[in-house]
Amino acid sequence: MDELHLLRATRNTTGTVPPAVLAAGREKLLQKAAEEVREPAPVLHPRRPWRRAVFAVSAAAALIAALVAVDVVGAGERPGATAEAAQVLNDAAATTIAASDPVLAPGQYLLIDTKAVYTTTTSTENGEFVWLNSQDGQVYVPADRTAEWIWNREPSEPVQFFDEASRLEAERQAAQEQVPAETFPFEKQPMRAREGRFYDSEQRILGAMPLQEGVANAPRDPDELLELIYENTNGQGPTADEEAFITIADTLRTGVIPADLRGALYQAAALIPGVTVVDREAALDGRTGISLGMKSSRYEARREIIIDPDTGQLIGEREILLEDLGGIPSGTATAWTAVTTSVVDSAP
């Protein structure tokens, strides 16, 4: 093992360094050493030569560390995700960018079919109850995205219980609910809105940007894109890094992000410290992909995104409990969303 491999072994979270990187670092070190030889330095303490020797050894060690850090991590860059996670995300980015987005003919729609589950909690005089509810829906995006979008939201219903008392409470509430159709029309008939402005609200991505503006103008350079996300989400979430990861997941989940921006988002996620590969055979809604996750700093849970390694497409996202909480056992996906996109010739 040479000196650079020995130095590299002191940090094992960045992955194996390619030989070319080590060679480049060694070349820089030799060039720098040659420059130092050509520039004789004054002897500041001739009667204490050991000080100069110690300084020279320390400076050399610092120089090696700096050169290796620059080549392995990047000059002035954040340390980013683990090497394994970064490799997965960058591979997904390359696959995504190489793919072409579906081209819609006039009259066709991009169908974004979303299956979702979330946690419902309720408190009554009889106690606390918790279960998981579904919230599925389909969004039809026209070829002209400034035209009318259509959103069909299916009625929510319980899908998983953790105790008999919560099941009985959910049944009791369902029997008592008499919701007029005009109160929640999205559960009775599809909603329609130009440019997808449902509820008279403009969709936003990347933390703050209107959808169309973000798609058109967001930087495709991953460093610049991540800095924009940090800026847009400043002060939000438990930490800046967690909020950036969540924002990337939320943006990808819309299903309307073009390939070049999806690729940049994957590359940006690779720059976020704390992102790791969780499962290379993660199953969600009948599909299997690679799960990348980030642990929450607020409680024992992990937020994940799941990517299809063959297409670079987002399969979905989920949150996994890492310890028992409120009657829900550890390992449960307390919330998840699976997204499928396709081209259709008509809409409701």
N, C-alpha and C positions, 0 to 999 in steps of 0.2 A: 504493500500500500504506500503510495507516494504522499508527499506533504499535503497536496491539495485534496486528495481523497480523505486523508486523516482529518483535515479541517472540516471538510464537508460532512463527515460522519457525526460531527457535534450537533447537527441540526437535521433530524430525520423526518421532519414533517413536510419537506418540500419535494421529496421523491428523488429518484436517481438522476444525477446530473449527466447529460450526454457528454461523451468524450470531446466533442467539438467545443463545448462550452469550457471545459477544463483547459483544453489546448489554447483557446483564445485568452483565458485568464492568465495562463502561464506566460504567453507571449507578451501580454501587457505588463506583467510583473518584470520580465527580463528587460523590456524596453525602458521601464521606469528605473530599474537598477542601473542600466547603462547611462541614463541621463544623470543619475546621482553621481556616478563615477566621473563624468565629464565636468561636474561642477563641484570642485573641492570646497568643503565647508570649513569655516574657521574653527580652531580648537579653542573652546571657551574655557576649559579647565584642564590645562596640561598636567597638573599634579594630581588630578582625579580621573584617570582614563576610564575607570570602571563605570562612571556615570554615563560617559559617552557610549560605551559599549552596550549598557542596558538600554539606553535610549534608542540606539540603532536597532537592537533586537526587537524592542517594543514597536518601533515604527514599521519595521519589516512585517511583523505579525499583523499590525493594523492594516498595512497596505494589502497584504494577501487577503485578509478578511473582506476589505472593502471591494477589491477587484472581483473576488468570487461572488460577493453579495450582489454586485452590480450585474454580473453575467447571469446569475441564477435567478434573482428576484426581479431585477430591473432597476435602472438608475432612478432613485428617488420615488420608486413605486411602493405601494402598500404590499405587505406580504401575501395577501390573497388567500384563496382556498387551499386545501391540501393539494399536493401534486396529482393525486388520483382523481380528485374532483375536478381540478382544472383541466386535466386531460379529457375527461368525459365531456365537460362543457365545451371545450374548444373543438373536440371531434364533432359534437352535435352542431356547433356553429358552422363548421366546414360543410357538413352534410346539408344543413339547412340552406346555407348560402348557395350551394351548388344546385339545389332543387329549384323548381320554378313554381310560382304560385298559380293556382287555377285561374284560367281566363274565362270570364263570364260573357256570354253573348247577351244581347238585349233581350230582356224578358226573363233571364235566368237569375237565380239567387244563390248566394253562398249560405248554406244551412249550417248553423252552429248549434249542435245538439248538446245540451249540458245536463248531466245527471249530478245531482248534489245532495248531500246529507249534512245536517247540522244538528247541534245539541239544543234541546228544549228543556228548560227548567221552570218549575212552577212551585209556588208555596201557598198552601192553604192552612186552614185551622187543623187539618189532619197531618201536616208535616211537609217535608220537601220531597219533590218528585223530579225525576230526570229520565229522558229517553231521547232517541234519535229520530228526527223527522226528515222526510225527503223533500226536495224542492227542485223538480225537474222542469226544463223548459227548452224551447226552440226559438232561435232568432233567425229570421230570413233577411239577409242583407242583399239589396239589389245591385245589379252591375253598376249603376250610377249611385254612388253612395250618398249623394245629396238628395236622392229620392226617398220614398217612404219605406221605412223598415217595419217589419212585423215581428211581434214578440208574443209567443204563446206560452203562458205559464200554467203548468199543470197543478192541480190541487195538492197541497201538502198533506202527507199522511205519515203516521208512525211506522218506522221500519225496524227498530231494535229497542228492546227493553232490557233492563238490568235487574229488575225485581218485579214481583207480581203486583205490589202496591202501585208502582208507577204505571203498569199496564192498565190497571183498573181505573186509575185517575185519568189517563188519556182517553179511555173509552167513555168515561163519565163526561168529560169536557166535550168530546165529539158529539155526544147525544144531546147536549144542552145548546150547542152552537147553532144558531139560525142566522147565517150571514146573508143579507140581501145581495142580490146580484149586482146592484148598482154601487154597493160599497166597495167591492173588490172585483171590478169587471174583468181583470186579467185572469181570474180563475174561471170565468164563464165564457169569455170570447177573447180572441187575440187583440193585443194593443197595437196601435199603428202610430208612427211618428216619423216625420221627415228627419233624415240624418241620424236616426236612432235617438232622438231627444225625447225619450220616454219620461213621463212626469214633468215635461217642460224643462228637463235638465240635460245639459250637454255631457256626454260621456267624457271622462278624463282618464288619461294614462300617464305613466311615468311619474305619478304622484300629484301632478297638477295640470298637465297640458291637455287642452281639448283634443279629442281623438284625431280629427282630421289634421290639425296643426302638428300634433305629435308625430303622426305617421309621416308627414311630409318633411318636417324640419328637425326632428331629433337627430343628434349626431350619430353616425355609424361607427365612429371610433369608440371602442369600449371604455377607455379611460375618461374621455369627455362625457360619454353617456352616463357613466356611474357618478361622475361629479355633478351632472345635472340632476340625477335622482337624489343624491345627498342634499343638494340645494333645495329641491322641490319638497323634500320631506323633513327639512330641518326642524328639530324640536318635537317630531312625532315619534311614536313607538317607544318601546323600552330602551333601545339603543339605535344609533344611526345605522349600524350594519344590519341589524335585524329588520329594521324598517325598509332598508334598501332591498333586501332579499324578498320581503313580502311584496313590495311594490313591483318588483320584476315578475313575481308569480302572478299578481293581479293583472298586470299588463298582458302577459302571455295568455292568460285565461280568457281574454275577450274573444280570441279566435280570429281576429281581423288584422293581426300584425303581419306585415309583409315579411318575406324571407330574409331580406338583408337586415331589417331591424330585429327580427327574432335572433338571428345569428349574433348581432351585436349585444343583445341582452344576455345571451348565454355567456359570451366572452366577458361581459361586465360582471356577471355573477361569479365567474372564476376569479375575480379580483377581490371578492369580499372575504375577509378573514372569518374563519369558523365554519365555512361550507365544506361538507364532507360527503363522500359516497356512503350511503346507508345500506343499499341493497341493489345488487345487479340483476335480480330477478323479482322485482317488485310488481305485484299484480294489483290492478285497479280496474274495476268494471270489465273484467274479462280480457284485458290487455296486459302485456308484460313489458316493463321497461326498466331503466336504471333510475333509482331514487337518489336524489341529492338533498341533504337536509341541513338545518341549522337549529341548534338548541335554543329554546327560549330562556331568557334571563329572568323572567317573571315567575315562572313555575315550571315543574318538571314535564315539559312537553317539547316536541320537535316539529318544526314546519318543514315539509318536504315538497319538492317538485319531482315529477316522474316524466322522463323523456324517452321516446322511442329511439334507440341508437341507430336503427336502420334508415329512418326518415328525418330525424332531427325534430320531429313534431312533439309538442307537449301533449302527453297523455292526460295529465291532470295534476292535482295537488292534494295534500292532506295534512292534517295535524294529528300526531300520535302522542298519547299520554305515556309518560315514562315512569309513572307511579300511580297507585290508586288515588282517585280524587272524586269526592262527592258521590260515592256509590258507583263510579265508573272504574272498571279494573284497568290496571296498567296494560299497555299494548293496544288499547282501543283507538281506532281512528274516530275522534270526536267530531271531525268535520272533514269532508272530502268533496272534490269536484272532478268529474271526468268530462273531457271535451272532445267531441268528434266533429270534424268539418267535412262537408261534401257539397257538390254542385247539384241543384235541382232545377226543374223547368217551371215550377209553379209554387205558389205560397197560399196559405189559407186566406 
